[in-house]
């Protein structure tokens, strides 16, 4: 999760992004933002507005001045009174104060009386996770992987005298070795892999392939017993294995910010990539 290191410029930029994103559904657009956003009041004075939005229904236009307060202390009544004075002087229809640390009781009472919106916007903390999920579900990724694997399969290992080697799994091969007449010891897996390569090279998927290895006066050694042999005959063929599979992944993003509208009693959470989800306020 991101560290809690927002500065006031980022805080204003995020506030702009939030109101711009949420407002699209209702025809709200951001018409001013930052230090260059200034409006002149009836008094002749210019007022700097952090974020200025406009909503039009085709007949009337409603402007909203949004004041961002990235402070460690709660917003007091004085700040609310200042915002009220600005919107009255500039003939702006609505005012909203967005605060990182909340509002005092006096500020809340005054804002309610004069219809100033109050919003708490801050980075989410551990206590919030008691009611808010840590992750936001972005979507699901479904992968349908079509894979056909071709590989050699050994069907039989004949060691002569109507005897064969029974192999239950791949590791069984390593329990065998061939001791030559010269007393040289060769692991059976060496012959197995050589035969497999031969089957691959011939690339005959429907035919059985047989190859004999002449090994005169040898001993086939096993961990439990040994037997004299004069050669080994492998039979095998290429087989196709359908290794296709379907994979499903749930895509999530970490919750980063939480926004609570004090009077409207609405709660939104924001992921690190900017996804916005409304939550039920409890």
N, C-alpha and C positions, 0 to 999 in steps of 0.2 A: 504494500500500500504506500502511497505517496506520503512524504513527510509533511508535517504541518508547518509549512514555511511560506505561506502566501504573504505577499506584501500588498499595500493599498492599491497599487496600479493593477496588479493581477486581479484583485478583488473587484475593482470597477469593471475590468474587462470581462470577468466571469458573469457579473451581474448583467451587463449588456447582453452577453450571449444568451443567458437564461431568459430574459424578457423578450429577446428577439425570437428565440426558438419557441417558447410557449405562446407567444402572441400571434404567430403565423396563422393559427387556426381561426383566430378572431379578427384578422385584418389589422393587427397591431404591428407597426414598424418603428424602428429606431431612427429618429430624425436628427439626433445630436448626441455627442458623447465626448467626455474628457474635457481638457482645458479649453478647447476651442468652442465648446458649446456654451454660448452666452445668449441670454434673452434680455431685452430692455423692458423695464416696468413703466407703469404710469408715472412714477416719480422721476423718470429719466435715467435712473441708475440701471447698470447692467448687472445681471446675476449669472454666476456660473452654475450650470446644471451638470451633475455627473452623468446622468443618462436621461434623455428626453425622448419619450415615445409619443406616437400619434395613432389614434384609431378613428377610422372614418366609416360611416354607414351609407355614404353617398350623398347625404344631406348635411349632417353635422360632423364636426371634427372635435375629438376630445384629446387634449394633450395631458400627459402625466409626467411630472418631474420626479425623478428617482434620486434620492440622496444616499450615497454609500458611506457607511461608517465602519472602517476597519480598526476598531479600538478595543482595548482590553477591558474597558469598563462599560457598564450599561449606559444606554442613551437616556438623558434626562429630559425633563419638560422643556428646558431652554432650547434644545435642538429642535423639538417639535414646533415650538413657537416660531423659531427662525424660518423653518420650512413653510409654515403657514403664511408668514409674512411675505416670503418670496413668491409663492404661487398667487397670492392675492394681488400683489403689485404687478406681476407679469401676466395676470389674467389667465393663468394656467388652471385647467379645470380640476386636476387631481394631483395629490402629492403622496409619495411613498418613501419611507425611510427603511433602508436595509442595513441591519446591524449584525456584527459578528458576535457581540456579547449580550444581546437582549436589551430590555428596556426596564426602566424603573416603573413603579406603580403610578406615580404622578404623570409620567410621560404617556403611559397607556391610557389613563383616564382622559387626559387632554386630547390625545389623538383620536380617541373614540368619539368625543364630543364634536370635534371639528372635521371628522371624516378624513383623517390622514392615515393611510395604510401603514402598518408596521409589519416588517418581515425579518425574521431571524435567519441568517445564512452563515453557516460556519462549516468547518471541517468536522467530519463525524468522529465521535469518540467511542470508547469501549462501552460506556453505559447505554449509548443509543442502540447497540446491537441486541439489547434485550427485547426490543420491539421492531427493529429494522434488520433485515438480512444483510450479511456482509457482502453479498454478491448480487449483481443484477444479471438476470438471464437475457442474453443478447439474442440467442437463436440456437438452432440445431444444425450440425453439419453431418450429412449422410454421405458415406462413400461406398460405392458398389465396385469392388475391385475384382475384375475378371482375370484369373491367372490359371494357366495350364502348365504344369511342370512335367517335363519329359525326363525320365531317368532310367538307368538300367536296373533290372531286377534279376537276381540270381535265383533260378528255379531249382537247380540241383547241383550238388558237388559229389561226383563219383570218384572214389579212391581205389576202385578195382575190387575184384572178388565179390561182386554184388553188395558192396558196402558203400554207404554214402554218409556225409556229414550232415547232421541236423543242426541248423542254426535258428535259434529262437529270436535273437535280436542282434544288432550291429556289434555289440560288445563281445558276443561269443567268438567272433573271429580272432580276437586278441588272446584267446585262451589256447590257440593252436600255433604250432610252428613246425616247419619242415627242416629236418636235420639231414643234410646231404651226406653222400658217401665220404666226402672229405671232412665231415664233422662240422661243416659250416651250418649255422642255424639261421634260417630265414623265416620271418614271421609270415603266417598264412595270409595276412591282410595284404602283403605285397602282391601275391598272385591274384587275390580278389580284385584289387584296384587295377591291375594290368588288364584283367578280363573285362572289367567295367569300361575301361577306356576303349577296348576293342569293340564292345557292343555300341558305344556312342559313335565311334568312327564309322561303323557300317550303317548306322541310322536306318535300320529295317524294323519299323514299328510292329509289323504283323508277323514277323518270322522269328522263330527260335534260333539262337546262335549257340554253337558248341565249339569249344576249344580245349585241346588236350595239351597238358604240359608233361613232357617226358622227364621223369626224375628217377633214374634207376638206383636201386639199392638204398632208398631213402627211408626215413622214419617220420611218420606223422606224429608229432609229440602233442599231447594234451595234458592239462594240469592233473587229470585223474588217471589217464592211461595212454599208451602209445601203440602204434600199429605200423608194420612194415608196408611200404608202398613202392610202386615203380612209376607212378605218375598220378596226376589229378586231372579230371575232366569236368569243366564247368559248362553248364547249360543256363542260358538266360535270354532275355529279350527286353526291348524297350517298352516301357509302359507310360501311359499318360495319367497324371493325377490332377484332378480338378481341385485347385487350391483357392478357388474364388471365395470371397467372403464379403460380408456387409459390416461396415463399421459405423457407429453412431457416436458423435461427440456433442456434448452440451457446451455451448460457448457462453462464458460468463465474464464479467468485468467487475473489478473491485469497486465498492461504494466509496466515494470520496467526500462528497458534500451532502449536507442536509439543509433543506429550506422549509421553514414553518411560517405560514401566514397567520398572524395572531388573531385577527378578527374573522377571517374567512375560514379558519380552522382547516387549512389544507397543508399537507406535508408532501414534499418532493425529495427524492434522493437522486444524486448525480454520480455517474461512474467516472472513472479516470479518462475515458475516451469521449466523454460528453453526452452519454445517454441519460435521458431524464425519465424518471418513473414516478408517478404519483402514488403515495401510500396513504392508507387510512390513518387518520389521526386518532390516537388512543389517549 
